[in-house]
């Protein structure tokens, strides 16, 4: 009957209360046997019954920061190169550009593909004999002499630094017998990479119908080429020494890339110029300590000075805005937390300072790892959680979260009162549920 139901609910509930009080008495007696250790951080699975009902700490979860202090990408600068693109390899982000997918003549930037095919089919010390045709190719030259042998990597450096057309033809003939067969290898390699808007009709980059690419394709090509140690070493040399087997003194050739040694962090990659292509450049900014690699491609500048001015402007914009961002200082308040059996929360503090380099357009996400409730006793400075700092989804730094003050263990009477208050709420809820089937809709 409905009356029986009314009588049974309180009796069952008080049996549960009695059992809970017995557990509390036993726990309190055990705690008095020795000094209590500082409470360790607890998660939802290990907190006691009372703790599990408490409210979560106020700063658990996620938030993004910092966001309003210059971390967003500023508007792209005005440059005179008609086509350009900037890409950050660190997190695979195209951070700006203009006419990025427009196919254009690329001049000696072509030699990046020439170099890639060469290193994949040769050894550094292989001997290459320079043909009459290669020595007479003209335009930019490494000063090679017909009939003289040079090592492959000497010619590689002469092709990529001084942009020697003679070195490019000599290497192509060494690998594939003829320039035409080598061009086939270049186009096959471009197809395998997935350069959909790139075709080659020359190994040198001299103005030839059908030879062209886009800023985005060239970034992909340059990034792949720079993974090869031989290419990276060749493009990074400011001066190149080559010596043939004819006994003449070694020649010293100058790299045409004016950014090497004048713009901190730039370690390549390739210059280019023809009447049709204009002044072009692929640059890489590298900071291995922070795993930062940024590529900038410019195509079609009408004057050489514009090429270098544009390069510095784009690199200033695309590379780190600040070397370091202070994310949190030691002792900074990062939130509050509820403590079981008490009414007053404790303040949560960062244990250590955290600073990180931040790049244009990047953000740092803070993830707070804390229990929903803290269980006394607590000592001042006890570690109760952590803050993790993530960049592109990867944890790059962290610090502990500590409490700002000590909290004594609760007395038996405090624990009983705490439990009874919560059982009173549970009893009312349980009684309402038990009586629900017998209530009419009236």
VENWOPE-V49772 format. One record per helix or strand of 2 or more residues. SS is the DSSP state (~ for helix, > for strand). FROM is the first residue (numbers start at 0). TO is the last residue. If there is no record, write none. Layout:
SS:FROM:TO + SS:FROM:TO
This chain:
~:1:30 + ~:48:51 + >:60:64 + >:82:87 + >:92:97 + ~:106:118 + >:126:128 + ~:131:134 + >:148:150 + ~:151:159 + ~:164:175 + ~:178:192 + >:211:212 + ~:214:224 + ~:228:234 + >:238:241 + >:250:253 + >:265:273 + >:277:286 + ~:287:289 + >:291:300 + ~:303:317 + >:321:327 + >:332:336 + >:345:349 + >:353:357 + >:363:369 + >:382:390 + >:393:402 + ~:411:437
